[in-house]
Amino acid sequence: MIRQATSAEVAAIAATYEDLLTYEQEHGGDPHWELGVYPTIAVPKRAVPAGGDDRAGRGW
């Protein structure tokens, strides 16, 4: 199931980006992203609505 992330998950999303980019650097991948440059935590912060459970009231 795909769903909208919640604001409580922003740090985990950013950590996933960092883990992926670190892995790619160590194993020769080329994601066309640069660790520490893009994506940063600012990306999920802009994309995820602010607040607690962002699904409230949406019938999910």
C-alpha positions as CSV (number, residue, x, y, z in Angstrom):
1,M,0.0,0.0,0.0
2,I,1.3,3.5,-0.9
3,R,0.2,6.3,1.4
4,Q,1.1,9.9,2.2
5,A,3.9,10.1,4.8
6,T,3.2,11.9,8.1
7,S,5.3,14.6,9.6
8,A,6.5,12.2,12.3
9,E,8.3,10.2,9.5
10,V,10.3,13.1,8.0
11,A,13.5,12.3,9.8
12,A,13.3,8.6,8.8
13,I,12.7,9.6,5.1
14,A,15.8,11.8,5.2
15,A,17.8,9.0,6.9
16,T,16.8,6.7,4.1
17,Y,18.1,9.1,1.5
18,E,21.4,9.3,3.3
19,D,21.7,5.5,3.7
20,L,21.0,5.1,0.0
21,L,23.5,7.6,-1.1
22,T,26.1,6.2,1.3
23,Y,25.6,2.8,-0.1
24,E,25.8,4.0,-3.7
25,Q,29.1,5.8,-3.0
26,E,30.5,2.7,-1.4
27,H,29.3,0.3,-4.1
28,G,29.8,2.4,-7.3
29,G,26.2,3.4,-7.9
30,D,25.3,6.7,-9.6
31,P,22.0,8.0,-8.4
32,H,22.6,11.6,-9.8
33,W,22.1,12.8,-6.3
34,E,24.9,14.1,-4.0
35,L,25.2,13.2,-0.3
36,G,24.7,16.3,1.8
37,V,23.5,18.4,-1.2
38,Y,20.3,16.8,-2.6
39,P,18.1,15.4,-1.3
40,T,18.3,16.8,2.2
41,I,15.8,16.8,5.0
42,A,14.3,19.9,3.4
43,V,12.8,17.8,0.6
44,P,10.5,15.6,2.8
45,K,9.8,18.6,5.0
46,R,8.3,20.5,2.0
47,A,6.5,17.4,0.7
48,V,4.9,16.2,3.9
49,P,2.0,18.2,5.4
50,A,2.8,19.7,8.9
51,G,1.1,18.3,11.9
52,G,0.6,15.0,13.7
53,D,-1.4,12.3,12.0
54,D,-1.8,13.9,8.6
55,R,-4.3,11.3,7.5
56,A,-7.0,12.4,10.0
57,G,-10.3,13.3,8.3
58,R,-9.3,11.9,4.9
59,G,-11.2,8.6,5.2
60,W,-8.1,6.4,5.3
